[in-house]
Amino acid sequence: MDEDQGNDGFLDMGKADKSVWLMKCPIVVAKSWEKQASSSDSQPVAKVVFSLDPLKPDEPQFTMEMVGSETERIPKSYTLNMFKDFVPMCVFSETSQGAVAMEGRLSINLT
């Protein structure tokens, strides 16, 4: 970061306690998102489904399901693995004006 961008070394910590998820999505989902980004009509590409068995509350299940009608022969559902042991991480953002903010702390890591 350059000092002359106007942030004066200020870091916005307003969302520092916000819990965020880190999720690694399949490449076909990422490519679909890229296609949507260039479109003026933005539609959902996939959704994450959270399932919890009342008899096993410590073992939640996460699934990513594709939304919409794809013509390609790709899977419509992906199982995501949740990791509880990971290196503590934070999410930061920077605007084009140079304002820097902490957006939250990682609480769930899905791959």
C-alpha positions as a Markdown table, in Angstrom:
| # | Residue | x | y | z |
|---|---|---|---|---|
| 1 | Met | 0.0 | 0.0 | 0.0 |
| 2 | Asp | 1.2 | 3.5 | -0.8 |
| 3 | Glu | 1.1 | 6.2 | 1.9 |
| 4 | Asp | -0.2 | 8.8 | -0.7 |
| 5 | Gln | -3.4 | 6.9 | -1.3 |
| 6 | Gly | -5.2 | 8.8 | 1.5 |
| 7 | Asn | -5.8 | 6.2 | 4.2 |
| 8 | Asp | -3.4 | 7.9 | 6.6 |
| 9 | Gly | -2.6 | 4.4 | 8.1 |
| 10 | Phe | -6.2 | 4.0 | 9.4 |
| 11 | Leu | -7.6 | 0.5 | 9.5 |
| 12 | Asp | -11.4 | 0.3 | 9.9 |
| 13 | Met | -12.0 | -2.4 | 12.6 |
| 14 | Gly | -15.8 | -1.9 | 12.7 |
| 15 | Lys | -16.4 | -5.5 | 11.5 |
| 16 | Ala | -13.5 | -7.1 | 13.2 |
| 17 | Asp | -15.7 | -9.4 | 15.3 |
| 18 | Lys | -17.8 | -10.5 | 12.3 |
| 19 | Ser | -17.6 | -14.3 | 11.7 |
| 20 | Val | -16.8 | -15.2 | 8.1 |
| 21 | Trp | -16.5 | -18.5 | 6.1 |
| 22 | Leu | -13.7 | -19.5 | 3.8 |
| 23 | Met | -14.9 | -21.9 | 1.1 |
| 24 | Lys | -13.0 | -23.5 | -1.7 |
| 25 | Cys | -15.5 | -24.1 | -4.6 |
| 26 | Pro | -15.2 | -26.5 | -7.5 |
| 27 | Ile | -13.6 | -25.0 | -10.7 |
| 28 | Val | -16.9 | -25.4 | -12.6 |
| 29 | Val | -18.7 | -23.3 | -10.0 |
| 30 | Ala | -15.9 | -20.6 | -10.2 |
| 31 | Lys | -16.2 | -20.6 | -14.0 |
| 32 | Ser | -20.0 | -20.2 | -13.8 |
| 33 | Trp | -19.5 | -17.2 | -11.5 |
| 34 | Glu | -17.0 | -15.7 | -13.9 |
| 35 | Lys | -19.6 | -16.0 | -16.7 |
| 36 | Gln | -22.3 | -14.3 | -14.4 |
| 37 | Ala | -19.9 | -11.5 | -13.5 |
| 38 | Ser | -19.8 | -10.4 | -17.2 |
| 39 | Ser | -23.6 | -10.5 | -17.4 |
| 40 | Ser | -25.8 | -7.6 | -16.5 |
| 41 | Asp | -28.5 | -9.9 | -15.2 |
| 42 | Ser | -26.8 | -11.6 | -12.2 |
| 43 | Gln | -28.5 | -14.8 | -11.1 |
| 44 | Pro | -27.4 | -17.3 | -8.4 |
| 45 | Val | -25.0 | -19.9 | -9.6 |
| 46 | Ala | -24.9 | -22.3 | -6.6 |
| 47 | Lys | -26.1 | -22.5 | -3.0 |
| 48 | Val | -24.6 | -24.0 | 0.1 |
| 49 | Val | -26.9 | -26.3 | 2.0 |
| 50 | Phe | -26.3 | -26.9 | 5.7 |
| 51 | Ser | -27.7 | -30.1 | 7.2 |
| 52 | Leu | -27.6 | -31.0 | 10.9 |
| 53 | Asp | -28.6 | -34.4 | 12.3 |
| 54 | Pro | -30.1 | -33.9 | 15.8 |
| 55 | Leu | -28.5 | -37.1 | 16.9 |
| 56 | Lys | -25.0 | -35.9 | 15.7 |
| 57 | Pro | -25.0 | -32.2 | 16.4 |
| 58 | Asp | -21.2 | -32.1 | 16.3 |
| 59 | Glu | -21.1 | -33.4 | 12.7 |
| 60 | Pro | -22.8 | -30.8 | 10.4 |
| 61 | Gln | -22.9 | -31.6 | 6.7 |
| 62 | Phe | -22.4 | -29.0 | 3.9 |
| 63 | Thr | -23.3 | -29.5 | 0.3 |
| 64 | Met | -22.9 | -27.1 | -2.6 |
| 65 | Glu | -25.7 | -27.4 | -5.1 |
| 66 | Met | -25.7 | -25.9 | -8.6 |
| 67 | Val | -28.6 | -23.6 | -9.4 |
| 68 | Gly | -30.2 | -23.2 | -12.9 |
| 69 | Ser | -30.0 | -25.3 | -16.0 |
| 70 | Glu | -26.5 | -25.9 | -17.3 |
| 71 | Thr | -26.1 | -27.6 | -20.6 |
| 72 | Glu | -22.7 | -29.1 | -19.7 |
| 73 | Arg | -22.5 | -32.6 | -18.2 |
| 74 | Ile | -21.3 | -31.5 | -14.7 |
| 75 | Pro | -22.3 | -32.7 | -11.3 |
| 76 | Lys | -25.1 | -30.8 | -9.7 |
| 77 | Ser | -24.0 | -31.4 | -6.1 |
| 78 | Tyr | -20.7 | -31.3 | -4.3 |
| 79 | Thr | -19.9 | -32.4 | -0.8 |
| 80 | Leu | -17.9 | -29.9 | 1.2 |
| 81 | Asn | -15.6 | -30.9 | 4.1 |
| 82 | Met | -15.5 | -28.7 | 7.2 |
| 83 | Phe | -12.2 | -28.2 | 9.0 |
| 84 | Lys | -12.3 | -27.1 | 12.6 |
| 85 | Asp | -8.5 | -26.9 | 13.1 |
| 86 | Phe | -7.0 | -24.2 | 10.9 |
| 87 | Val | -4.6 | -21.3 | 11.3 |
| 88 | Pro | -6.5 | -18.2 | 12.6 |
| 89 | Met | -7.1 | -15.8 | 9.7 |
| 90 | Cys | -8.7 | -12.4 | 9.1 |
| 91 | Val | -10.3 | -10.9 | 6.0 |
| 92 | Phe | -9.3 | -7.5 | 4.8 |
| 93 | Ser | -10.5 | -5.2 | 2.0 |
| 94 | Glu | -9.1 | -2.1 | 0.3 |
| 95 | Thr | -11.1 | 0.3 | -1.8 |
| 96 | Ser | -9.8 | 2.1 | -4.9 |
| 97 | Gln | -9.4 | 5.2 | -2.8 |
| 98 | Gly | -7.1 | 3.3 | -0.5 |
| 99 | Ala | -9.4 | 2.8 | 2.5 |
| 100 | Val | -8.5 | -0.4 | 4.3 |
| 101 | Ala | -10.9 | -2.4 | 6.5 |
| 102 | Met | -10.9 | -5.6 | 8.5 |
| 103 | Glu | -14.0 | -7.5 | 7.3 |
| 104 | Gly | -14.0 | -10.3 | 9.9 |
| 105 | Arg | -12.4 | -13.4 | 11.3 |
| 106 | Leu | -12.4 | -16.9 | 9.8 |
| 107 | Ser | -14.8 | -19.2 | 11.7 |
| 108 | Ile | -15.5 | -22.0 | 9.3 |
| 109 | Asn | -13.2 | -23.4 | 6.6 |
| 110 | Leu | -15.0 | -25.5 | 3.9 |
| 111 | Thr | -13.2 | -27.3 | 1.0 |
